[in-house]
Amino acid sequence: MSAFEIIGGKKLKGEITPQGAKNEALQIISAVLLTEEKITISNIPDIVDVNKLIDLLKDLGVNVERISKDTYTFEAKNIDLEYLNSDKFKKKGGALRGSVMIVGPLLARFGKAYIPKPGGDKIGRRRLDTHFLGFEKLGAKFNYNPVDHFFSVDASDLKGTYMLLDEASVTGTANVVMAAVLAKGTTTIYNAACEPYLQQLCKMLNRMGAKISGIGSNLLTIEGVEKLGGTEHRMLPDMIEIGSFIGLAAMTKSEITIKNVAYEELGVIPEVFKRLGIKLERRGDDIFIPSQEVYEIETFIDGSILTIADAPWPGFTPDLLSIVLVVATQAKGSVLIHQKMFESRLFFVDKLIDMGAQIILCDPHRANVIGLGRRNQLRGISMTSPDIRAGVSLLIAALSAEGKSTIFNIEQIDRGYQDIDVRLQALGADIKRITVNE
């Protein structure tokens, strides 16, 4: 088992480039199953969850070639559907939440699919209903085996239809879109997610020969086609990493330039951090954050305490709320963090309180952070990473804290952040990966 050992309180300086977007990767890589022709994808992050999905595709019969560190070709010409019934698949697929994303492409191209109940972060309930209800509207029939938690799906005659999604789920929308592109007739999806990563998927599918309109809105229209071809695709930089690095710069009083951020695709993210008092400057497609001794949280116009809440795009992404919460601990002023979408994602605040932060956890969804304007520096402690985003938030807290911190269960962080310790060392961080006995 590995851990991070961190000596905090050091100012960092330099440039850092965000990895390719994890959440986009899981959709885009699954989409290669829609065609037997070659697809080339670049800017793929070298992280655990993505690598697990690529290995799963290899086991399924996809010919995968790694052209460079971040570029692969995929050719799904000879797919072994029987593999989906194997114990090996049940184990592999169950360990990776992203494995649910292969269902839509398999239904579209082969008319059937199998999926174990997926795992992933322990951040509360994450329903798959949107995926399954969408497939059912297209004509798919589900069978669930409660003994081995295994779903089998028959979709031999998918037909386009109108559907109103029960929630604007990004992965749910993506999965249903991938199923609909080869269905007979026209599919209309209302209350569709419209995140940049979903837009990227739709644009890629159109280059492959799909007919999707309404991209970027919550109303998608998909005219089914008979087959799709190959294409090339480059993934966006990871907006969650970009937000994490903005928070890191503020917490450690560091001067950092974040390179190649695809600024136009960041939505409200820069503005939310500005409301915390963080100065950041757009320089071309880079973000420059100067060293700040103090940053002060804004209030609402009537003087009431600022509330930052997550919402479907173009609202603020829930994946950055834990970063905002940590950053607020060293700001001047107070903010209410309202995590609407996951009921267990704020439970890591007990570690921050142990480090000296002033936080009141109101309930599983809300935390009131009282920023002390650096009057009391956080102190280093030993702690365990509960999930990907909380893990990086604790890492940022440790880098700003006085003394030594040890973070265990960093396999969670590795699931979503590529070579994070090496990249932080290049900025001057005192962080090292150590092996500990279980």
Secondary structure, 3 states (H helix, E strand, C coil): CEEEEEECCCCCEEEECCCECHHHHHHHHHHHHHCCCEEEEECCCCCHHHHHHHHHHHHHCCEEEEEECCEEEEECCCCCHHHHHCHHHHHHHHCCHHHHHHHHHHHHHHCEEEEECCCCCCCCCCCCHHHHHHHHHHCCEEEEECCCCEEEEECCCCECCEEECCCCCHHHHHHHHHHHCCCECEEEEECCCCCHHHHHHHHHHHHCCCEEECCCCCEEEEECCCCCCCEEEECCECHHHHHHHHHHHHHCCCEEEECCCCHHHCCCHHHHHHHCCCCCEEECCEEEECCCCCCECCCCCCCCCEEEECCCCCCCCHHHHHHHHHHHCCCEEEEEEECCCCCCCCCCHHHHHHCCCCEEEEECCEEEEEEECCCCCCECCEEECCCHHHHHHHHHHHHHCECEEEEECCHHHHCCCCCHHHHHHCCCCEEEEEECCC
